Amino acid sequence: MLAVFDIDGTLVDSRATILSATRTAARAMGLSEPDYEVVRGGVGLSLTEAMARLAPGLGPEEVDRYTDHYKAAFVAMHAEPGFEEPLYPGAMDLLADLKRRGWRLSLATGQSRRGVARNLARAGWADLFLSSHCAEDGPGKPHPAMLNAAITACKARPEQTVMIGDTGHDMRMARAAGVWAQGVSWGFHTESEQVEAGAHHVAATLDDLARQLETFAARLRETT
């Protein structure tokens, strides 16, 4: 069994950080600060694509500058002493429990490789995940490339795999890869947005997510 996790909005509560960095970048570009409702829609996509969605009137070079301003603001926040984006309460316990019960774990995220490395430096994370995959490795979400790469790297099959994420982009990627699309309700996209994108189920809490994964494992055992 393979559980592939998104990071932002699924394991890590990055809502405040992403909104702050986006607004700082907008000010640097002389643009109006975007509302959270606008920002959240692009989370999970590659950063350049997400920034282009925020300001569709910008040309490619301006989007690149907008993206660079975002990166600079994001790095500056993380450089502040003691700064760390919080895990959702119970997330680490769930990951550790899945690992103990024989699940293979992987990451599939719209973050940069640098962002992935920063998260893998969290206490205990490097020992949890067999592989990590991001938009810099190839096509970003909702293209199934990174999820297919996780399946290959972890020596799994699509029917053994669950993609856990908080956005419609995650759900579309899961469907495109032929795996179980497991949404969570506490991140960036609403339950209805995830269902519309193809979620098989959207968990309301981490306990609910744990139950759904156990149900998936039980069904898999019955068919093998």
Backbone as a ProteinNet text record, in pm:
[ID]
protein_1_A
[PRIMARY]
MLAVFDIDGTLVDSRATILSATRTAARAMGLSEPDYEVVRGGVGLSLTEAMARLAPGLGPEEVDRYTDHYKAAFVAMHAEPGFEEPLYPGAMDLLADLKRRGWRLSLATGQSRRGVARNLARAGWADLFLSSHCAEDGPGKPHPAMLNAAITACKARPEQTVMIGDTGHDMRMARAAGVWAQGVSWGFHTESEQVEAGAHHVAATLDDLARQLETFAARLRETT
[TERTIARY]
84.5	0	88	51.5	128.1	37.2	74.6	3.6	92.3	44.8	119.2	51.7	127.3	72	114.5	19.6	48	102.7	165.4	219.5	132.2	129.6	59.7	-90.8	-147.7	-291	-334.3	-239.9	-271.4	-197.8	-66.3	14.8	58.9	85	139.5	38.6	14.1	-77.4	-0.5	5.2	83.2	-4.7	-129	-221.8	-175.1	-134.9	-93.4	34.7	128.8	256.8	238.4	162	141.2	68.7	-32.7	-105.6	-15.4	64.2	152.8	257	319.5	421	360.5	239.3	172.9	141.8	94.3	62.3	188.5	296	422.9	471.7	461	502.7	416.8	287	197.5	235.9	265	305.3	434	527.4	654.5	633.7	527.4	496.8	404.5	358.3	263.8	124	91.9	-40	-124.6	-254.3	-342.3	-318.3	-325.8	-307.2	-425.8	-400.1	-511	-578.9	-705.9	-780.1	-740.5	-762.6	-733	-810.6	-936.4	-1018.8	-957.1	-884.6	-817.1	-690	-614.2	-485.6	-503.5	-603.1	-615.3	-640.9	-700.9	-734.1	-613	-500.1	-381	-285	-311.3	-220.7	-222.1	-104	-90.1	-35.9	-59	-0.7	146	220.2	356.1	348.2	452.6	447.7	425.5	494.1	479.4	336.7	276.6	138.3	43.4	67.9	-17.8	-8.6	111.8	129.4	66	76.6	15.9	-135.7	-195	-339.6	-382.2	-295.7	-329.5	-334.3	-255.6	-248.6	-245.5	-360.1	-362.9	-322.9	-316.9	-277.7	-127.7	-49.8	96.1	153.4	260.8	333.4	427.5	488	575.2	689.3	754.5	865.6	816	699.6	643.2	600.3	546.8	510.8	635.6	744.8	870.6	916	902.2	940.9	848.4	720	621	656.8	691.6	730.8	856.5	953.4	1078.3	1052.2	961.9	926.5	860.6	775.7	712.6	818.2	909.6	1014.2	1096.3	1130.5	1210.5	1136.4	1006.9	927.4	915.2	898	882.8	1012.2	1124.5	1254.9	1281.3	1246	1269.6	1191.1	1067.4	987.9	1050.6	1095.8	1153.9	1290.8	1352.7	1483	1471	1349.5	1330.4	1355.4	1424.5	1457.2	1332.2	1337	1228	1107.3	1112.6	995.7	984.6	864.9	837.1	687.8	650.8	508.7	461.4	348.5	305.6	245.1	268.2	193.8	52.4	-42.7	-176.5	-169.4	-238.2	-233	-269.4	-182.2	-205.8	-145.6	-93.9	-40.8	79.6	171.4	291	253.6	159.1	115.3	55.8	-23.7	-83.2	24	120.9	227.6	305.9	341.2	418	338.9	208.6	125	112.7	95.8	89.5	219.2	330.8	460.9	472.7	430.3	436.9	350.8	240.3	147.2	180.8	296.8	345.2	315.9	256.3	233.7	366.5	379.6	487.8	437.1	522.5	482.2	566.7	502	570.8	507.1	573.7	524.5	509.4	401.5	380.4	326.2	404.6	372.5	403.3	332.6	361.5	478	534.6	648.8	771.1	869.7	997.3	1076.5	1183.5	1270.2	1330.7	1358.1	1409.9	1306.7	1179.8	1074.7	1059.1	1071.1	1063.1	1176	1297.8	1412.9	1392.8	1334	1309.1	1211.7	1110.6	1015.3	1073.9	1155.5	1217.2	1318.5	1356.6	1446.9	1372.1	1237.2	1160.9	1197.3	1186.9	1222.9	1143.3	1212.8	1149.5	1103	1093.5	1035.3	1122.2	1251.5	1339	1328.3	1293.4	1280.5	1142.9	1048.1	911.9	889.4	944.7	907.5	1012.2	964.7	1053.4	1096.2	1011.6	1044.4	968.5	1012.5	943.9	948.2	839.9	825.1	760.1	809.3	758.5	750.3	693.8	670.9	800.7	911	1039.2	1090.6	1035.6	1079.8	1019.7	917.8	848.9	715.9	619.6	489.9	429	370.5	307.1	164	100.8	-39.4	-126	-232.5	-290.9	-235.5	-126.4	-63.3	-19.8	-35	-4.4	143.4	233	374.1	435.1	417	484.4	422.6	294.7	230.4	274.7	285.2	338.3	481.6	558.7	697.1	702.6	610.5	605.9	572.3	477.4	438.4	557.6	631	747.9	856.8	885.2	993.5	965.2	838.8	800.7	760.4	780.1	751.5	608.1	515.3	373.4	299.9	169.6	82.5	-28.9	-87.6	-193	-306.2	-347.6	-458.6	-422.7	-293.4	-247.2	-225.2	-253.4	-207.8	-322.9	-300.7	-392.4	-319.4	-380.3	-328.6	-409.3	-341	-408.6	-373.8	-475.1	-451.7	-573.1	-555.4	-661.3	-717.3	-673.4	-719.3	-774.8	-850.7	-898.5	-784.9	-671.8	-556.4	-505.1	-504.1	-462.7	-558.4	-687.8	-787.6	-781.3	-762.7	-751.9	-626.3	-516.9	-393.9	-415.2	-481.5	-507.6	-590.2	-695.4	-781.2	-704.3	-619.9	-542.1	-443.9	-395.4	-300.8	-370.5	-502.2	-576.7	-564.8	-550.4	-537.6	-656.9	-668	-776	-751.2	-851.4	-841.3	-902.9	-817	-862.5	-841.1	-950.2	-939.9	-941.2	-901.8	-913.2	-976.1	-1053.3	-1137.3	-1073.5	-954.2	-899.8	-798.2	-781	-679.2	-733.3	-693.2	-719.2	-849.9	-887.2	-1009.3	-1121.1	-1242.5	-1358.3	-1386.4	-1468.6	-1508.1	-1577.5	-1667.9	-1741.6	-1648.7	-1548.3	-1451.8	-1372.9	-1339.3	-1265.1	-1352.8	-1477	-1568.9	-1592	-1610	-1630.1	-1509.8	-1390.5	-1267.6	-1242.8	-1327.7	-1316.2	-1279.1	-1280.7	-1246.7	-1339.1	-1279.6	-1360.5	-1421.5	-1347.2	-1394	-1315.4	-1377.9	-1310.4	-1321.7	-1209.5	-1207.2	-1228.5	-1309.4	-1339.4	-1234.7	-1169	-1068.1	-956.5	-845.8	-737.7	-780.3	-863.8	-915.8	-1000.1	-1079.7	-1160	-1068.1	-960.9	-864.5	-802.6	-763.7	-705.6	-803	-930.7	-1031.2	-1046.7	-1046.2	-1060	-942	-822.8	-704.6	-708.1	-757.4	-770.7	-875.4	-983.7	-1085.8	-1027.4	-947	-881.2	-790.7	-712	-621.1	-697.4	-810.5	-890.5	-946.4	-995	-1047.1	-937	-818	-705.2	-666.8	-668.1	-634.2	-735.2	-861.8	-966.6	-951.5	-887.1	-877.5	-741.7	-653.9	-520.4	-493.9
-119.4	0	124.4	219.7	343.5	463.2	548.2	673.5	789.2	862.4	977.3	1104.3	1183.6	1302.4	1430.4	1519.1	1659.8	1721.1	1838.6	1903.8	2021.4	2128.1	2250.9	2228	2254.7	2239.5	2098.9	2004.5	1865.1	1822.1	1838.8	1809.7	1936.2	2040.4	2165.4	2278.3	2353.7	2467.5	2589.8	2606.6	2714	2827.1	2831.1	2931.2	3073.4	3104.2	3241	3279.1	3186	3214.5	3241.4	3157.1	3173.4	3304	3336.5	3461.4	3581.1	3579.5	3691.3	3710.9	3602.4	3612.9	3662.8	3618.7	3662.1	3811.4	3858.6	4001	4087	4039.8	4113	4123.9	4013.2	4014.2	4109	4112	4201.5	4347.3	4382.2	4519.8	4555.4	4462	4486.6	4508.7	4449.2	4464.2	4582.3	4650.1	4758.8	4711.5	4588.4	4530.8	4537.1	4525.6	4518.1	4386.8	4390.9	4269.7	4176.3	4052.9	3960.1	3911.6	3881.4	3821.6	3675.1	3622.2	3481.9	3391.6	3425.6	3342.2	3326.3	3430.1	3422.6	3340.4	3363.2	3294.9	3144.4	3102.8	2960.7	2873.6	2930.8	2851.9	2797.9	2868.1	2825.9	2741.6	2725.2	2646.9	2501.6	2445.4	2308.8	2302.4	2408.5	2418.1	2456.7	2449.3	2502.5	2650.8	2704.1	2842	2940.6	2922	3015.3	3015.2	2898.2	2890.2	2956.2	2934.6	2995.3	3147.7	3200.8	3345.6	3403.9	3333.6	3381.5	3389.3	3296.2	3298.7	3420.5	3465.7	3580.5	3710.9	3719.5	3843.2	3807.3	3769.1	3720.2	3824.2	3951	4054.1	4069.6	4001.1	4012.9	3926.9	3976.9	3898.4	3800.4	3710.4	3607.2	3662.6	3769.5	3825.3	3887.2	3951.3	4009.7	3900.4	3790.1	3677.9	3622.5	3616.8	3569.2	3662.1	3792.7	3887.5	3874.4	3858.5	3838	3712.6	3607.2	3482	3500.2	3574.2	3598.8	3677.8	3775.6	3852.5	3761.8	3671.1	3576.2	3490.7	3436.6	3351.4	3426.7	3551.5	3631.2	3654.6	3684.2	3706.9	3578.2	3468.4	3339	3301	3318.6	3286.4	3376.2	3503.9	3597.6	3557.4	3514.1	3469.9	3347.8	3254.7	3132.4	3156.3	3268	3300.8	3366.9	3406.7	3468.7	3366.6	3406.2	3312	3244.4	3112.8	3037.1	3015.1	3064.4	3049.8	2907.7	2851.1	2721.4	2710.8	2673.5	2652.3	2530.5	2542.6	2433.2	2316.8	2197.4	2080.5	2089.3	2033.8	2022	1926.6	1959.3	1874.1	1729.2	1638.5	1497	1443.6	1531.6	1486.4	1394.8	1432.7	1350.6	1214.8	1211.7	1085	993.1	1051.3	971.4	912.6	994.5	946.5	833.1	853.5	752.5	622.9	634.1	515.5	440	512	446.7	372.1	435.9	372.8	244.4	250	131.8	17.3	54	-47.9	-97.4	-58.6	-115.1	-35.6	82.5	167.1	223.1	231	308.6	452.3	549.1	690.1	767.8	860	946	1083.9	1181	1317.8	1357.4	1428.9	1486	1626.5	1726.4	1863.4	1963.7	2075.5	2185.1	2270.4	2238.2	2312.8	2293.1	2381.2	2364.5	2253.7	2210.3	2111	2166.8	2297.3	2360	2351.6	2374.1	2365	2223.2	2125.1	1986	1954.6	1999.6	1974.4	2037.7	2156.4	2224.6	2142.3	2086.3	2006	1872	1812.4	1685.6	1701.7	1826.3	1852.3	1856.9	1851.6	1845.4	1718.1	1724.3	1609.7	1486.1	1381.9	1255	1236.6	1344	1331.6	1251.8	1270.6	1202.9	1051.9	1001.7	857.4	804.2	894.4	851.2	822.8	906.4	904.5	834.1	743.8	672	757.8	852	937.7	1068.4	1166.6	1296.4	1347.1	1412.6	1453.4	1591.8	1678	1815.9	1862.9	1982.3	2034.9	2056.3	2079.7	2099.7	1971.8	1857	1730.3	1704.7	1780.5	1759.3	1831.2	1787.2	1855.9	1858.5	1972.4	1986	1934.6	1941.5	1901.3	1987.9	1933.1	1800.4	1690.7	1717.8	1612.5	1499.7	1375	1264.2	1228.4	1304.9	1265.8	1239.5	1332.6	1313.8	1197.8	1175.6	1063.4	930.5	927.1	808.4	780.8	887.7	872	815.5	859.3	807.5	658.8	619.2	478.2	394	442.7	369.4	363.5	478.6	484.9	396.2	382.9	304.8	162.3	123.9	-13.7	-55.3	32.2	5.9	-2.9	-25.7	-25.5	76.8	129.8	230.5	183.3	57.5	8.4	-6.4	3.2	-3.1	136	238.9	373.8	467.6	550.8	658.3	790.9	887.5	1023.9	1105.5	1166.1	1244.3	1391.3	1473.8	1615.4	1698.7	1829.4	1921.8	2004.5	1979.4	2062.7	1978.5	2044.9	1979.9	1936.6	2008.8	1970.5	1833	1806.7	1675.5	1566.6	1596.5	1496.5	1465.2	1566.3	1542.8	1462.8	1493.2	1417.2	1271.3	1247.7	1111.1	1034.6	1096.4	1032.1	1001.8	1097.8	1078.2	963	938.4	829.4	698.5	700.4	579.1	530.9	624.8	586.7	642.5	599.9	648.1	795	877.9	1022.8	1056.8	1077.8	1104	1250.8	1323.9	1464	1484.7	1604.9	1647.4	1786.3	1813.4	1933.9	2056.1	2041.5	2149.4	2237.7	2219.3	2294	2409	2413.9	2531.2	2522.6	2405.7	2392.7	2332.3	2369	2318.7	2173.3	2110.1	1972.5	1962.1	2055.4	2048.7	2066.6	2152.3	2170.5	2041.8	1971.8	1846.7	1736.1	1728.8	1628.8	1652.9	1778.3	1812.5	1771.6	1776	1739.9	1589.7	1511.9	1367.3	1295.4	1363.5	1296.8	1178.4	1065.3	951.8	976.5	1047	1078.7	1199.5	1282.3	1396.4	1379.7	1363.8	1342.8	1474.9	1470.3	1590.5	1616.7	1510.9	1522	1422.6	1436.1	1339.2	1200.2	1192.7	1063.2	999.2	1080.9	1033.5	984.1	1057.8	1016.1	881.3	864.8	737.6	622.7	645.4	540.2	506.3	608.2	584.6	505.6	535.9	462.9	317.8	294.7	157.4	82	149.8	87.2	50.5	142	114.9	-7	-13.6	-125.6	-256.5	-252.3	-373.3	-423.1	-332.2	-371.3	-433.6	-374.9	-425.2	-566	-587.9	-722.5	-826.7	-786.2	-880.1	-923.1	-840.3	-868	-924	-943.7	-996.6	-1126.3
0	0	0	-82.3	-94.3	-68.1	25.6	52.1	7.4	-90.7	-143	-91.5	-18.7	45.4	-25.6	-44.6	-71.8	57.3	48.6	168.1	211.5	130.2	169.4	178.6	296.5	314.8	348.9	345.6	378.3	504.3	504.8	622.7	694.7	617.9	671.4	653	759.2	751.8	704.3	574	512.4	461.5	503.2	449.3	475	596.9	629.5	556.8	548	482.9	334.3	267.6	123.2	93.8	172.1	150.1	172.7	279.2	308.9	199.3	153.9	49.1	-81.5	-111.5	-234.1	-229	-115.7	-103.9	-105.9	-45.9	-50.6	-194.9	-269.4	-409.6	-492.8	-465.7	-539.4	-515.7	-389.8	-360.5	-433.9	-439.5	-508.5	-658.3	-712.6	-854.6	-881.7	-776.3	-793.7	-825	-783.8	-807.4	-680.6	-696.7	-580.6	-506.6	-373.6	-295.6	-318.8	-355.9	-384.1	-256.5	-267.2	-156.8	-141.8	-23.3	2.8	-92.3	-121.2	-207.8	-345.8	-391	-521.3	-509.4	-402.8	-384.6	-370.9	-293.6	-260.6	-383.2	-486.7	-604.8	-678.8	-669	-742.7	-662.5	-533.5	-449.5	-495.7	-509.6	-558.4	-699.6	-777	-910.2	-898.4	-1008.8	-1007.3	-974.3	-910	-862.5	-976.4	-1087.4	-1199.6	-1251.7	-1262.3	-1309.2	-1210.4	-1081	-979.5	-984.1	-999.3	-1004.2	-1130.9	-1241.9	-1366.4	-1352.7	-1277.9	-1256.2	-1175.7	-1086.5	-1001.9	-1080.6	-1186.7	-1265.2	-1413.2	-1468.9	-1607	-1710.7	-1671.5	-1766.3	-1782.9	-1701.3	-1708.1	-1820	-1881.1	-1979.8	-1911.6	-1988.5	-1930.3	-1845.6	-1890.5	-1813.2	-1683.1	-1687.5	-1565.8	-1467.6	-1520	-1433.1	-1364.6	-1438.8	-1379.8	-1267.4	-1286.5	-1181.2	-1060.2	-1087.7	-980.8	-900	-970.4	-906.1	-822.3	-876.5	-802.8	-674.9	-682.3	-562.2	-458	-504.9	-412.5	-344.5	-424	-367.9	-263.8	-294.4	-201.6	-70.5	-80.5	40.6	121.7	52.8	119.6	191.9	123.5	183.9	303.8	290.7	401	525.7	508.5	623.8	690.7	609	664.5	727.5	693.4	751.6	888.9	925	1055.7	1165.8	1273	1381.3	1438.1	1445.6	1505.5	1417.3	1292.3	1205	1153.4	1158.8	1097.6	1074.1	953.6	926.2	1005	1073.3	1161.4	1084.6	1137.9	1091.9	1147.6	1074.6	1131.2	1250.7	1359.8	1479.3	1447.4	1485	1461.4	1332.8	1246.8	1118.4	1136	1224.5	1244.7	1302.8	1394.2	1453.3	1346	1256.3	1149.8	1059.2	1019.2	932.2	998.4	1124.2	1196	1210	1234.5	1249.8	1118	1008.8	878.3	848.8	878.4	856.6	939.2	1064	1150.6	1097.2	1031.6	984.2	843.5	795	669.1	543.9	557.3	440.8	390.3	259.4	199	183.2	214.2	212.2	112.5	43.8	-51.4	-48.5	-109.8	-119.4	-266	-298.3	-431.3	-411.6	-444.2	-405.5	-515.4	-511	-601.4	-556	-440.1	-390.1	-479.7	-461.3	-528.1	-459.6	-524.7	-461.8	-332.8	-332.1	-210.3	-97.5	-130.9	-31	22.2	-67.2	-24.5	72	38.2	125.2	262	264.2	391.5	476.8	413.9	490.6	533.2	448.6	485.7	598.8	626.5	739.7	872.8	867.9	992.4	1068.1	1198	1282	1242.2	1204.6	1173.3	1030.7	952.5	819.2	723.5	729.3	633.7	644.3	762.7	783.1	743.9	719.3	689.8	542	456.2	315.1	229.9	145.1	54.9	-62.6	-103	-216.8	-204.8	-281.2	-286.6	-429.9	-470.8	-609.8	-613.6	-701.4	-707.8	-851.5	-868.7	-1003.4	-1079.7	-1008.4	-1075.7	-1141.7	-1101.6	-1158.9	-1296.4	-1331.8	-1458.6	-1457.3	-1535.9	-1535.6	-1395.5	-1360.4	-1230	-1231.9	-1115.4	-1103.1	-1195.1	-1252.6	-1231.1	-1321.4	-1394.8	-1474.6	-1380.9	-1420.7	-1329.5	-1318.5	-1380.5	-1388.1	-1251.5	-1156.1	-1027.4	-948.3	-965.4	-897.1	-958.8	-1090.4	-1155.8	-1111.5	-1094.2	-1049.3	-908.2	-822.3	-685.3	-684.9	-767.7	-776.6	-820.4	-919.6	-967.7	-861.8	-799.2	-700.7	-580.5	-544.8	-426.1	-459.3	-587.1	-631.5	-596.6	-627.5	-602.4	-735.5	-727.3	-844.5	-821.2	-927	-908.2	-817.1	-830.5	-749.5	-602.4	-568.9	-430.2	-371	-448.3	-415.3	-382.6	-281.3	-244.3	-255.4	-322.4	-325.4	-226.2	-128.3	-25	-43.9	-69.3	-91.2	-56.5	-67.9	-25.9	-139.8	-262.8	-374.1	-488.2	-573.3	-693.6	-784.1	-780.1	-861.2	-819.3	-687.4	-637.9	-684.6	-678.9	-715.5	-865	-945.9	-1090.8	-1122.6	-1053.8	-1073.3	-1036.1	-922.4	-878.7	-981.5	-1029.4	-1128.4	-1256.9	-1298.1	-1420.5	-1406.9	-1284.8	-1259.9	-1227.5	-1213.8	-1185.7	-1042.9	-947.1	-806	-727.5	-600.6	-514.5	-480.9	-505.6	-482.7	-347.5	-247.1	-110	-75.2	-61.5	-25.2	124.8	166.5	306.4	307.8	411.2	410.8	475.4	534.1	616.7	543.9	414.4	342	259.6	133.1	49.4	-30.3	-76.8	-155.6	-72.1	-105.8	-31.8	-67.9	15	-12.2	-147.9	-176.6	-302.9	-422.3	-409.8	-519	-544.2	-436.6	-452.3	-509.7	-465.3	-519.4	-668	-704.4	-845	-929.1	-868	-939.5	-941.4	-872.4	-881.4	-754.4	-639.1	-513.6	-488	-450.4	-408.6	-270.9	-187.2	-52.2	-3.3	79.9	143.1	293.6	360.6	505.4	578.5	683.9	761.5	868.2	916.2	1021.2	992.5	1066.3	1049.9	1096.5	1198.3	1241.6	1130.9	1063.9	951.6	840.9	813.3	711.8	748.1	873.8	918.1	895.2	924.3	903.7	755.6	672.1	528.7	473.8	522.2	475.9	523.6	643.8	693.1	611.6	574.5	489.5	354.1	298	169.8	182.4	291.2	312.2	326.7	397.8	416.3	283.9	200.6	68.9	-15.8	-6.7	-84.4	-39.1	91	142.7	95.5	84.7	44.2	-101.5	-181.8	-325.8	-365.8	-269.2	-301.7	-228.7
[MASK]
++++++++++++++++++++++++++++++++++++++++++++++++++++++++++++++++++++++++++++++++++++++++++++++++++++++++++++++++++++++++++++++++++++++++++++++++++++++++++++++++++++++++++++++++++++++++++++++++++++++++++++++++++++++++++++++++

